């Protein structure tokens, strides 16, 4: 089972991904983490990526897709993957689908954790006060800015997955356990 987990910062994607890793043996794949790991390892892709990033260029889609292809071939991904941070455009989604098809794989579900933005801003500011942390990215103005970036990056791929019947929406404002049950129901339905 391979899925894409979408949702704005603070919607609970990380919490749900960890739960799915523990309960279903899936592996979360973050393209940002993969890029940093390749650069650190000084792999051929990492050296290419480092040069591009140092020049301020975006990493081309074929390189990202090659990294994902290499990653999903690893034994710890045999139980399926949870993609995080990719794809962000329709062309990336098409390239990803094409690569997966060559591997006899597919994206089984695209799960969008929907949240009310102002409630999310409030939730993140309260989190900052409750646990005593002073995370700069939990400040209300920073949260709103991150939400704006998320909307611009994610909105383009929603119609692509919706027209292919793979986009599933979950109320991310529910209790963590209820969100988890809703995701499990989607995955159980996709598996049958």
N, C-alpha and C positions, 0 to 999 in steps of 0.2 A: 504494500500500500504506500503510495507516494502522494503527498499533499503539499499545498501551499497554504501557509497560515498568514492571513492579512489582518491588519488592524493598526490603529494609530498607536503612538508611543503611550505606554501605560494601560493599554487595553487588556493586558494579561497574556499576550502571546508567549512570552518566556515561561510563565507559570504553566500554561497548557502544554507547551512543547516538552518541558521537563516531565510532566505527568504522562504524556504519550510515550516518551522514551522509557519510563519506568514500567508502564502498564502494557505497552504493545511492542516494545523492542525496536521502535523506530529511532532514527538518528536525526537530530536537528542539524541542518546545514545552513550556516550563515555565510553569505558570499564575502562579507567584510572580514570575518575571521579567516576565511580561506585565503583571501588576498594577503593578509598580514602574515599568515603561516608560510605561504609560498615565498614571500619576500625574505622572511627570516631564515628559511631553509636554503635560500639562494639557489633554488631550482631553476631550470631553464625558463619556465613560465615566470617564476618570481623575479628573475633578473630583468625580463622584458617588462613586467608590471612595474617594478621599481623605477625603471627608466621613464616609463610613461607618466607615472605619478609625480616624479621629480620635475618633469616638464609641465605639470599641471594639466595633463590630458586625462580623459576618461579611459578606462580600460575597455577595449572593444568587446562587443558581445561574443564573438567567436572564442576569445580567450576565456571569458567567464564560463561559457558553456563547456569548453574543454576541461576547465577545472572541476565543474560539477560532474562531468562524465567520469573523470578520473576518481573523484571522491565517491560517487555512488558505486563504483566497482570495488571499493574496499569492503572487507568482510563484515565490518560493524554496521554496514548499511543494508545488509541482507534482509532485515525486517522492514525495510521501507525508509523513506526520508521525509522530513518536514523542511521544506524550503522557506528560508527567511531572508528577505531582502532582494529576491530575484524571482520572477521577472518584474520589471517596472514599466515596460512598454509592450505594446502589442507585438512589435517585431521580435522582442526578446522572448515573448510567450510562444510565438511561432517557431523560433529557432530551438527553444527548449523542447517543444512537442516533437519536432523533427528528430532531434538527437535521441530523445527517449524512445521514439518509435523504432529507430535503428537498433536499440538495445532490447526490443520487445517489452518496453516499459511504457507507462503513461502516468499522467497526473490524474489520480482517481477523484480528488475533490479539492476545491479551492474554498477555504473556509474564511469568511470575513467576520471578524468580531466587531459588531456595530456598537458604538457607544455614543452617548450624548456628550458633545464636546465640552459644554460648560460644566457638566457634572464631572467629567474627567479632569478638568482643570482643578476643580474643587477637591476631588479625590487625591490628586497628586500633591496639592499643597497641604492637605491634611496629613498625608503620609509623611511629609517632611516634618510636621510638628509632632506627630505621634511617636516616631522612632528616633527623634532627636537628630536625624541626619540633616545636613544642609546641602543637599544636592543642588547644584546650580541649575540643572535641567528640570527641576521640579518647581521653579519659580513660575507664577502664572503667565507672565509675558513670554517667557521662554517656551512654556508648554504650548501656548497659542501659536507661536512661530513654528514649532515642530509639527503641530497639527496641520498648519497651512502647507508646509513642505510635503507632508504625508499625502494630503488631498491631491496636490498637484502631481505627485509621483505615482499614486496608486489608481486614481480615477481612470486613467486611460486603459488599464487592463481589465477593469470590471466588465465592460460590455463584451469583450472577447470571450471571457469565460462564461458569462451569462448566456450568450448565444449558443455556446457549445453544451449548455446544461450542466456545467460543473461548479458554478458558483453557488455556494450555500451560505446563508446568512444566519448568524447566531447573535442573540442579544447579549452583548458583552457587559451589560450593566447588572446582570444577575449575579448571584453568589457564585464564587469560583467553582464550587461543586456542581451547581446546575449548568454552568457553562461547559464543564467537563462532560456531563451526561449528554448534553446536546451534541457535542463534538463526537462522542462515542456513538450516538445514534446515527449520525451522518456517516461515520466510517463503517459501521455495521451494515448500513444500507448499501454503501458503495461496494462492500465486499461480497454482498449476496447477488 
